[in-house]
Amino acid sequence: MKITCKTIAQNLTRTELLVVFARKDRRPKLPAGVKVPQPALASFDGEEREVRFIDCSDGPVERLLLIGVGEGNGIDPETLRRCGAIAAKKAEKTGAGSATLWFDLPAGKRAESLGQALAEGAVMGTYRLTDFKSDAEPAKLKRLTIQGGSADFKRGAERGEIIGAANCLARRLQDSPGNLMRPRDLVAEARKVAKLSPRLSVEILDEKAMARLGMGSLLSVSRGSSEPAYLIHLVYRPGRKKGDRKVCLVGKGLTFDAGGISLKPSPKMDEMKYDMSGGAAVLGAFQALAGLEPDDIEVHGLVPTSENLPDGKANKPGDLVTAMNGLTIEILNTDAEGRLILADALAYAETNIKPDAMIDLATLTGAVVVGLGHELSGVMGNDEKVIDALVASGKRTGELVWPLPMLDCHKKAMKGRVGDLQNISGAGVGAGSSTGGAFLSNFVGDIPWAHLDIAGSAWGAEDRDYQGGPWGTGVGVRLLVDYLEHG
Protein backbone atom coordinates (compact mmCIF):
# COMPACT_ATOMS: atom_id res chain seq x y z
CA MET A 1 0.00 0.00 0.00
CA LYS A 2 1.34 3.38 -1.02
CA ILE A 3 0.78 6.15 1.54
CA THR A 4 0.88 9.88 0.75
CA CYS A 5 0.75 12.55 3.46
CA LYS A 6 -0.62 16.01 2.60
CA THR A 7 -2.19 19.06 4.20
CA ILE A 8 -5.83 19.93 3.59
CA ALA A 9 -4.67 23.08 1.83
CA GLN A 10 -3.66 20.78 -1.01
CA ASN A 11 -6.28 19.57 -3.46
CA LEU A 12 -8.38 16.54 -2.67
CA THR A 13 -7.52 13.96 -5.30
CA ARG A 14 -10.14 11.63 -6.73
CA THR A 15 -10.66 8.69 -4.39
CA GLU A 16 -13.04 5.77 -4.02
CA LEU A 17 -13.53 6.34 -0.29
CA LEU A 18 -13.24 9.58 1.67
CA VAL A 19 -12.98 9.18 5.46
CA VAL A 20 -13.91 12.25 7.49
CA PHE A 21 -13.42 12.43 11.27
CA ALA A 22 -16.08 14.28 13.23
CA ARG A 23 -16.65 15.41 16.81
CA LYS A 24 -19.70 14.54 18.82
CA ASP A 25 -22.71 16.83 18.32
CA ARG A 26 -20.98 18.88 15.63
CA ARG A 27 -21.86 18.76 11.98
CA PRO A 28 -19.08 16.99 10.03
CA LYS A 29 -17.05 19.37 7.86
CA LEU A 30 -16.51 18.05 4.34
CA PRO A 31 -13.94 19.10 1.73
CA ALA A 32 -15.12 21.57 -0.89
CA GLY A 33 -16.97 19.97 -3.76
CA VAL A 34 -18.04 16.81 -1.89
CA LYS A 35 -21.82 16.59 -1.87
CA VAL A 36 -23.93 14.17 0.17
CA PRO A 37 -27.55 14.08 1.36
CA GLN A 38 -27.74 16.61 4.21
CA PRO A 39 -30.03 14.55 6.50
CA ALA A 40 -27.33 11.86 6.65
CA LEU A 41 -24.84 14.42 7.97
CA ALA A 42 -27.26 16.02 10.41
CA SER A 43 -28.16 12.73 12.08
CA PHE A 44 -24.55 11.59 12.67
CA ASP A 45 -23.79 11.82 16.40
CA GLY A 46 -19.99 11.60 16.29
CA GLU A 47 -19.72 9.20 19.21
CA GLU A 48 -16.22 7.79 19.66
CA ARG A 49 -15.58 5.11 17.00
CA GLU A 50 -19.09 5.49 15.54
CA VAL A 51 -19.12 4.85 11.78
CA ARG A 52 -21.50 5.65 8.94
CA PHE A 53 -21.23 5.13 5.19
CA ILE A 54 -22.88 7.67 2.87
CA ASP A 55 -23.03 7.55 -0.92
CA CYS A 56 -21.83 10.80 -2.49
CA SER A 57 -24.08 12.55 -5.00
CA ASP A 58 -21.35 14.62 -6.62
CA GLY A 59 -17.65 15.50 -6.45
CA PRO A 60 -14.32 13.63 -6.67
CA VAL A 61 -15.44 10.99 -4.15
CA GLU A 62 -17.51 7.87 -4.72
CA ARG A 63 -18.35 7.13 -1.08
CA LEU A 64 -18.01 8.86 2.29
CA LEU A 65 -17.24 7.24 5.63
CA LEU A 66 -17.81 9.26 8.80
CA ILE A 67 -15.95 8.22 11.94
CA GLY A 68 -16.66 9.83 15.30
CA VAL A 69 -13.86 10.89 17.64
CA GLY A 70 -16.08 11.72 20.64
CA GLU A 71 -16.66 14.95 22.50
CA GLY A 72 -14.36 17.59 23.96
CA ASN A 73 -11.74 19.83 22.41
CA GLY A 74 -8.77 17.61 23.27
CA ILE A 75 -8.71 14.56 20.99
CA ASP A 76 -6.80 11.69 22.54
CA PRO A 77 -4.07 10.23 20.26
CA GLU A 78 -5.08 6.69 21.25
CA THR A 79 -8.63 7.40 20.09
CA LEU A 80 -7.35 8.69 16.77
CA ARG A 81 -5.00 5.71 16.46
CA ARG A 82 -7.98 3.37 16.80
CA CYS A 83 -10.06 5.46 14.40
CA GLY A 84 -7.26 5.33 11.83
CA ALA A 85 -7.26 1.55 12.06
CA ILE A 86 -11.05 1.43 11.69
CA ALA A 87 -10.79 3.60 8.58
CA ALA A 88 -8.19 1.37 6.93
CA LYS A 89 -10.05 -1.83 7.81
CA LYS A 90 -13.36 -0.49 6.50
CA ALA A 91 -11.70 0.64 3.29
CA GLU A 92 -10.22 -2.80 2.78
CA LYS A 93 -13.49 -4.55 3.62
CA THR A 94 -15.46 -2.48 1.11
CA GLY A 95 -12.95 -3.28 -1.62
CA ALA A 96 -11.82 0.30 -2.13
CA GLY A 97 -8.60 0.57 -4.07
CA SER A 98 -7.98 4.12 -2.87
CA ALA A 99 -8.96 6.04 0.25
CA THR A 100 -8.30 9.46 1.75
CA LEU A 101 -8.32 10.16 5.50
CA TRP A 102 -9.44 13.78 5.96
CA PHE A 103 -8.75 15.35 9.36
CA ASP A 104 -10.09 18.90 9.51
CA LEU A 105 -10.44 19.37 13.28
CA PRO A 106 -8.55 21.75 15.59
CA ALA A 107 -5.33 20.06 16.73
CA GLY A 108 -3.29 22.93 18.19
CA LYS A 109 0.05 22.02 19.71
CA ARG A 110 -0.78 18.30 19.46
CA ALA A 111 -1.05 18.34 15.68
CA GLU A 112 2.14 16.33 15.13
CA SER A 113 1.26 13.66 17.72
CA LEU A 114 -2.27 13.37 16.30
CA GLY A 115 -0.97 13.01 12.76
CA GLN A 116 1.43 10.33 13.95
CA ALA A 117 -1.30 8.45 15.82
CA LEU A 118 -3.67 8.51 12.83
CA ALA A 119 -1.04 7.15 10.46
CA GLU A 120 0.15 4.53 12.95
CA GLY A 121 -3.38 3.25 13.33
CA ALA A 122 -4.03 3.18 9.60
CA VAL A 123 -0.85 1.22 8.90
CA MET A 124 -1.19 -1.18 11.84
CA GLY A 125 -4.87 -1.69 11.07
CA THR A 126 -4.01 -3.19 7.69
CA TYR A 127 -1.62 -5.81 9.14
CA ARG A 128 -2.33 -9.35 7.94
CA LEU A 129 -0.20 -12.49 8.02
CA THR A 130 -0.95 -14.19 4.72
CA ASP A 131 2.57 -15.37 3.85
CA PHE A 132 1.69 -19.02 4.45
CA LYS A 133 -1.83 -19.21 2.99
CA SER A 134 -2.23 -20.64 -0.50
CA ASP A 135 -5.64 -19.02 -1.04
CA ALA A 136 -4.88 -15.59 0.41
CA GLU A 137 -6.36 -12.71 -1.55
CA PRO A 138 -4.09 -9.75 -2.21
CA ALA A 139 -4.86 -6.54 -0.32
CA LYS A 140 -7.40 -4.43 -2.18
CA LEU A 141 -6.41 -1.05 -0.73
CA LYS A 142 -3.49 0.10 -2.87
CA ARG A 143 -3.37 3.85 -2.23
CA LEU A 144 -4.00 5.73 1.01
CA THR A 145 -3.78 9.51 1.39
CA ILE A 146 -3.68 11.18 4.81
CA GLN A 147 -4.58 14.88 4.84
CA GLY A 148 -4.50 17.09 7.93
CA GLY A 149 -4.79 20.74 8.72
CA SER A 150 -1.16 21.75 9.12
CA ALA A 151 2.44 21.02 8.19
CA ASP A 152 2.95 19.68 11.74
CA PHE A 153 0.13 17.18 11.23
CA LYS A 154 1.63 16.10 7.91
CA ARG A 155 5.07 15.67 9.51
CA GLY A 156 3.56 13.56 12.27
CA ALA A 157 1.72 11.40 9.74
CA GLU A 158 4.97 10.74 7.90
CA ARG A 159 6.55 9.62 11.18
CA GLY A 160 3.53 7.50 11.98
CA GLU A 161 3.77 5.65 8.68
CA ILE A 162 7.38 4.68 9.45
CA ILE A 163 6.68 3.64 13.04
CA GLY A 164 3.51 1.75 12.13
CA ALA A 165 5.38 -0.24 9.49
CA ALA A 166 8.07 -1.06 12.06
CA ASN A 167 5.40 -2.38 14.42
CA CYS A 168 4.06 -4.57 11.61
CA LEU A 169 7.54 -6.01 11.04
CA ALA A 170 7.74 -7.05 14.69
CA ARG A 171 4.30 -8.64 14.50
CA ARG A 172 5.20 -10.61 11.38
CA LEU A 173 8.28 -11.98 13.12
CA GLN A 174 6.21 -12.84 16.20
CA ASP A 175 3.39 -14.53 14.30
CA SER A 176 5.57 -16.62 11.98
CA PRO A 177 5.66 -20.34 12.86
CA GLY A 178 8.58 -21.46 15.01
CA ASN A 179 10.00 -23.78 12.36
CA LEU A 180 10.16 -20.85 9.93
CA MET A 181 11.43 -18.25 12.42
CA ARG A 182 14.46 -20.03 13.86
CA PRO A 183 17.54 -18.26 15.25
CA ARG A 184 19.09 -18.33 11.76
CA ASP A 185 15.93 -16.72 10.34
CA LEU A 186 16.03 -13.97 12.97
CA VAL A 187 19.64 -13.36 11.94
CA ALA A 188 18.55 -13.08 8.29
CA GLU A 189 15.86 -10.56 9.27
CA ALA A 190 18.43 -8.50 11.18
CA ARG A 191 20.66 -8.41 8.11
CA LYS A 192 17.71 -7.16 6.03
CA VAL A 193 17.05 -4.38 8.54
CA ALA A 194 20.72 -3.38 8.51
CA LYS A 195 20.54 -2.81 4.74
CA LEU A 196 17.79 -0.21 5.11
CA SER A 197 20.17 2.66 5.90
CA PRO A 198 23.90 3.38 5.62
CA ARG A 199 23.66 4.45 9.26
CA LEU A 200 22.93 0.86 10.29
CA SER A 201 25.37 -2.01 10.66
CA VAL A 202 25.13 -5.52 12.08
CA GLU A 203 27.54 -8.03 13.56
CA ILE A 204 26.54 -11.65 14.16
CA LEU A 205 28.34 -13.59 16.89
CA ASP A 206 28.11 -17.34 16.36
CA GLU A 207 28.61 -20.02 19.00
CA LYS A 208 32.37 -20.12 18.53
CA ALA A 209 32.66 -16.37 19.00
CA MET A 210 30.42 -16.49 22.06
CA ALA A 211 32.43 -19.36 23.52
CA ARG A 212 35.62 -17.29 23.19
CA LEU A 213 33.89 -14.53 25.16
CA GLY A 214 32.87 -16.96 27.90
CA MET A 215 29.11 -16.80 27.30
CA GLY A 216 28.41 -20.13 28.98
CA SER A 217 24.98 -19.06 30.21
CA LEU A 218 23.62 -18.16 26.76
CA LEU A 219 25.23 -21.16 25.07
CA SER A 220 23.81 -23.61 27.59
CA VAL A 221 20.24 -22.94 26.45
CA SER A 222 20.78 -24.09 22.85
CA ARG A 223 22.34 -27.43 23.82
CA GLY A 224 19.05 -29.29 23.43
CA SER A 225 18.40 -27.94 19.93
CA SER A 226 19.92 -28.76 16.56
CA GLU A 227 19.69 -25.02 15.79
CA PRO A 228 22.75 -23.01 16.85
CA ALA A 229 22.43 -19.87 18.96
CA TYR A 230 23.55 -16.39 17.88
CA LEU A 231 24.03 -12.95 19.36
CA ILE A 232 22.83 -10.24 16.96
CA HIS A 233 24.45 -6.82 17.43
CA LEU A 234 22.82 -3.99 15.47
CA VAL A 235 24.22 -0.46 15.58
CA TYR A 236 22.63 2.83 14.53
CA ARG A 237 25.06 5.73 14.24
CA PRO A 238 23.82 9.32 13.77
CA GLY A 239 24.81 11.45 10.79
CA ARG A 240 27.26 13.47 12.81
CA LYS A 241 30.37 11.95 14.32
CA LYS A 242 28.97 11.35 17.79
CA GLY A 243 25.47 11.44 19.28
CA ASP A 244 24.55 13.16 22.52
CA ARG A 245 24.01 9.79 24.21
CA LYS A 246 24.42 6.07 23.64
CA VAL A 247 21.58 3.66 24.40
CA CYS A 248 21.54 -0.13 24.22
CA LEU A 249 18.33 -2.11 23.60
CA VAL A 250 18.39 -5.82 24.43
CA GLY A 251 15.59 -8.15 23.29
CA LYS A 252 15.09 -11.78 24.24
CA GLY A 253 15.07 -13.85 21.05
CA LEU A 254 13.90 -17.32 22.13
CA THR A 255 12.36 -18.42 18.83
CA PHE A 256 10.68 -21.41 20.49
CA ASP A 257 10.56 -22.39 24.14
CA ALA A 258 9.40 -25.89 25.00
CA GLY A 259 10.85 -25.48 28.48
CA GLY A 260 13.75 -27.86 27.95
CA ILE A 261 13.96 -30.78 30.39
CA SER A 262 11.48 -28.86 32.59
CA LEU A 263 8.96 -29.42 29.81
CA LYS A 264 5.99 -27.10 29.50
CA PRO A 265 2.44 -28.55 29.46
CA SER A 266 0.96 -29.20 26.01
CA PRO A 267 -1.95 -26.70 26.05
CA LYS A 268 -0.97 -23.46 24.34
CA MET A 269 2.64 -24.57 23.86
CA ASP A 270 2.27 -23.39 20.27
CA GLU A 271 2.23 -19.83 21.67
CA MET A 272 5.86 -20.25 22.71
CA LYS A 273 6.84 -19.05 19.24
CA TYR A 274 6.14 -15.64 20.81
CA ASP A 275 9.06 -16.01 23.23
CA MET A 276 11.16 -13.95 20.81
CA SER A 277 8.88 -10.91 21.08
CA GLY A 278 11.55 -8.80 22.80
CA GLY A 279 13.96 -9.48 19.96
CA ALA A 280 11.24 -8.70 17.41
CA ALA A 281 10.66 -5.34 19.10
CA VAL A 282 14.36 -4.46 18.88
CA LEU A 283 14.45 -5.30 15.16
CA GLY A 284 11.31 -3.24 14.63
CA ALA A 285 12.81 -0.29 16.51
CA PHE A 286 15.87 -0.39 14.26
CA GLN A 287 13.72 -0.43 11.14
CA ALA A 288 12.06 2.72 12.50
CA LEU A 289 15.46 4.30 13.18
CA ALA A 290 16.43 3.64 9.56
CA GLY A 291 13.44 5.69 8.41
CA LEU A 292 13.49 8.44 11.04
CA GLU A 293 17.29 8.97 11.05
CA PRO A 294 17.70 10.88 14.34
CA ASP A 295 20.94 12.86 14.56
CA ASP A 296 21.42 13.04 18.32
CA ILE A 297 21.72 9.44 19.51
CA GLU A 298 23.76 6.27 18.97
CA VAL A 299 21.75 3.09 19.46
CA HIS A 300 22.94 -0.47 19.91
CA GLY A 301 20.59 -3.44 19.68
CA LEU A 302 21.41 -6.88 21.06
CA VAL A 303 19.26 -9.94 20.36
CA PRO A 304 20.45 -13.21 21.93
CA THR A 305 18.58 -15.85 19.96
CA SER A 306 18.19 -19.56 20.62
CA GLU A 307 15.71 -22.42 20.94
CA ASN A 308 15.01 -24.20 24.24
CA LEU A 309 14.20 -27.85 23.58
CA PRO A 310 14.64 -31.16 25.47
CA ASP A 311 17.46 -33.44 24.33
CA GLY A 312 20.18 -35.63 25.77
CA LYS A 313 22.57 -32.67 25.59
CA ALA A 314 20.13 -30.15 27.07
CA ASN A 315 20.58 -28.36 30.39
CA LYS A 316 19.43 -30.45 33.36
CA PRO A 317 17.96 -29.10 36.59
CA GLY A 318 20.91 -28.78 38.96
CA ASP A 319 23.50 -28.00 36.26
CA LEU A 320 25.95 -25.14 36.79
CA VAL A 321 26.95 -22.68 34.04
CA THR A 322 29.28 -19.69 33.99
CA ALA A 323 28.23 -16.35 32.51
CA MET A 324 30.48 -13.94 30.61
CA ASN A 325 31.09 -11.80 33.72
CA GLY A 326 32.32 -14.84 35.65
CA LEU A 327 29.22 -15.44 37.81
CA THR A 328 28.17 -19.07 38.17
CA ILE A 329 24.49 -19.96 37.86
CA GLU A 330 22.63 -23.00 39.18
CA ILE A 331 19.93 -24.03 36.74
CA LEU A 332 17.13 -25.19 39.01
CA ASN A 333 14.49 -24.98 36.26
CA THR A 334 15.40 -25.17 32.57
CA ASP A 335 12.22 -23.27 31.68
CA ALA A 336 13.69 -20.12 33.24
CA GLU A 337 15.97 -19.84 30.23
CA GLY A 338 15.26 -16.32 29.01
CA ARG A 339 17.24 -14.80 31.86
CA LEU A 340 20.14 -17.12 30.98
CA ILE A 341 20.48 -15.77 27.44
CA LEU A 342 19.83 -12.19 28.55
CA ALA A 343 22.49 -12.44 31.26
CA ASP A 344 25.33 -12.80 28.75
CA ALA A 345 23.86 -10.20 26.39
CA LEU A 346 23.65 -7.66 29.23
CA ALA A 347 27.17 -8.51 30.37
CA TYR A 348 28.41 -8.08 26.79
CA ALA A 349 26.78 -4.64 26.63
CA GLU A 350 28.24 -3.62 29.98
CA THR A 351 31.74 -4.72 28.96
CA ASN A 352 31.92 -3.97 25.22
CA ILE A 353 29.37 -1.21 24.52
CA LYS A 354 29.31 0.78 27.78
CA PRO A 355 26.07 2.64 27.00
CA ASP A 356 24.68 5.61 28.91
CA ALA A 357 21.46 3.65 29.44
CA MET A 358 20.27 0.12 28.76
CA ILE A 359 16.78 -1.36 28.37
CA ASP A 360 15.94 -5.02 27.95
CA LEU A 361 12.61 -6.46 26.84
CA ALA A 362 11.63 -10.04 27.48
CA THR A 363 8.64 -12.33 27.69
CA LEU A 364 10.19 -13.37 30.97
CA THR A 365 7.56 -14.52 33.47
CA GLY A 366 4.00 -15.76 33.76
CA ALA A 367 3.92 -13.83 37.01
CA VAL A 368 3.65 -10.50 35.21
CA VAL A 369 0.52 -11.77 33.43
CA VAL A 370 -1.01 -12.66 36.79
CA GLY A 371 -0.11 -9.24 38.18
CA LEU A 372 -0.81 -6.95 35.24
CA GLY A 373 -2.77 -8.93 32.66
CA HIS A 374 -2.29 -8.35 28.94
CA GLU A 375 -2.66 -4.58 28.77
CA LEU A 376 0.44 -3.50 30.69
CA SER A 377 4.17 -4.24 30.61
CA GLY A 378 5.98 -4.42 33.93
CA VAL A 379 9.13 -2.35 34.42
CA MET A 380 11.83 -2.40 37.07
CA GLY A 381 15.50 -1.49 37.20
CA ASN A 382 18.29 0.36 38.95
CA ASP A 383 17.54 3.88 37.68
CA GLU A 384 14.34 5.81 38.42
CA LYS A 385 14.98 8.28 35.60
CA VAL A 386 14.98 5.52 32.96
CA ILE A 387 11.92 3.87 34.54
CA ASP A 388 10.00 7.16 34.68
CA ALA A 389 10.89 7.92 31.07
CA LEU A 390 9.51 4.54 29.96
CA VAL A 391 6.30 5.09 31.93
CA ALA A 392 5.91 8.49 30.23
CA SER A 393 6.56 6.93 26.81
CA GLY A 394 3.94 4.30 27.57
CA LYS A 395 1.34 6.99 28.19
CA ARG A 396 2.19 8.80 24.95
CA THR A 397 2.12 5.67 22.80
CA GLY A 398 -0.66 3.66 24.45
CA GLU A 399 1.85 0.87 25.22
CA LEU A 400 1.28 1.23 28.95
CA VAL A 401 4.03 0.44 31.45
CA TRP A 402 3.63 -0.16 35.19
CA PRO A 403 6.54 0.01 37.70
CA LEU A 404 7.18 -3.11 39.77
CA PRO A 405 9.43 -3.35 42.85
CA MET A 406 12.87 -4.91 42.84
CA LEU A 407 13.91 -5.09 46.49
CA ASP A 408 16.94 -6.46 48.29
CA CYS A 409 14.86 -9.46 49.38
CA HIS A 410 14.22 -10.27 45.70
CA LYS A 411 17.96 -10.13 44.98
CA LYS A 412 18.70 -12.28 48.02
CA ALA A 413 16.20 -14.87 46.81
CA MET A 414 18.31 -15.39 43.66
CA LYS A 415 21.53 -16.21 45.51
CA GLY A 416 22.70 -19.75 44.83
CA ARG A 417 23.72 -22.54 47.19
CA VAL A 418 26.32 -24.18 44.97
CA GLY A 419 27.01 -21.26 42.63
CA ASP A 420 26.77 -17.50 42.85
CA LEU A 421 23.18 -17.36 41.59
CA GLN A 422 20.23 -19.62 40.91
CA ASN A 423 17.89 -19.08 37.98
CA ILE A 424 14.64 -19.32 40.00
CA SER A 425 13.79 -18.31 43.54
CA GLY A 426 12.86 -20.77 46.24
CA ALA A 427 9.35 -21.99 46.99
CA GLY A 428 7.09 -19.49 48.73
CA VAL A 429 9.04 -16.37 47.70
CA GLY A 430 6.53 -15.27 45.06
CA ALA A 431 7.01 -12.03 43.12
CA GLY A 432 8.27 -13.99 40.12
CA SER A 433 8.59 -10.97 37.85
CA SER A 434 10.56 -9.02 40.47
CA THR A 435 12.91 -11.91 41.22
CA GLY A 436 13.48 -12.37 37.47
CA GLY A 437 14.50 -8.73 37.21
CA ALA A 438 16.63 -9.11 40.34
CA PHE A 439 18.52 -11.96 38.65
CA LEU A 440 19.24 -9.78 35.59
CA SER A 441 20.48 -6.90 37.77
CA ASN A 442 23.65 -8.92 38.41
CA PHE A 443 24.80 -8.44 34.81
CA VAL A 444 24.43 -4.69 34.16
CA GLY A 445 27.09 -3.25 36.48
CA ASP A 446 26.53 0.43 37.23
CA ILE A 447 24.86 1.24 33.90
CA PRO A 448 21.42 2.89 34.27
CA TRP A 449 19.12 0.03 33.31
CA ALA A 450 15.47 -0.96 33.11
CA HIS A 451 13.92 -4.34 32.47
CA LEU A 452 10.55 -4.60 30.67
CA ASP A 453 8.62 -7.83 31.27
CA ILE A 454 6.32 -8.05 28.24
CA ALA A 455 5.05 -11.61 28.73
CA GLY A 456 1.49 -10.32 29.03
CA SER A 457 1.49 -7.46 26.55
CA ALA A 458 3.32 -9.21 23.69
CA TRP A 459 0.23 -11.19 22.63
CA GLY A 460 -3.28 -11.95 23.82
CA ALA A 461 -4.21 -8.29 24.38
CA GLU A 462 -7.81 -7.12 23.95
CA ASP A 463 -8.83 -5.86 20.53
CA ARG A 464 -7.88 -2.21 20.05
CA ASP A 465 -8.76 -2.07 16.34
CA TYR A 466 -5.08 -1.79 15.37
CA GLN A 467 -4.00 -4.89 17.33
CA GLY A 468 -5.28 -7.61 19.62
CA GLY A 469 -6.84 -11.03 19.69
CA PRO A 470 -4.69 -14.16 19.23
CA TRP A 471 -1.97 -12.27 17.33
CA GLY A 472 1.28 -10.63 18.36
CA THR A 473 1.06 -6.96 19.27
CA GLY A 474 4.54 -5.79 18.33
CA VAL A 475 4.68 -4.21 21.78
CA GLY A 476 7.86 -2.30 22.48
CA VAL A 477 8.53 -0.88 19.02
CA ARG A 478 6.58 2.35 19.45
CA LEU A 479 7.53 2.52 23.14
CA LEU A 480 11.25 2.29 22.42
CA VAL A 481 11.16 4.78 19.55
CA ASP A 482 9.37 7.29 21.78
CA TYR A 483 11.86 6.67 24.61
CA LEU A 484 14.81 7.23 22.29
CA GLU A 485 13.29 10.56 21.26
CA HIS A 486 12.20 11.83 24.69
CA GLY A 487 14.17 9.81 27.24
Helices and strands as residue ranges (DSSP letters): E 2-7, E 15-22, H 38-42, E 51-55, E 61-68, H 77-94, E 98-102, G 108-110, H 111-125, E 143-148, H 151-175, H 183-194, E 200-205, H 207-212, H 216-221, G 222-224, E 230-236, E 245-251, E 253-257, G 269-276, H 277-292, E 297-308, E 319-322, E 328-331, H 338-348, I 349-353, E 357-362, H 367-372, E 377-381, H 384-397, E 401-403, H 408-412, E 421-422, H 432-440, G 441-443, E 449-453, H 477-486
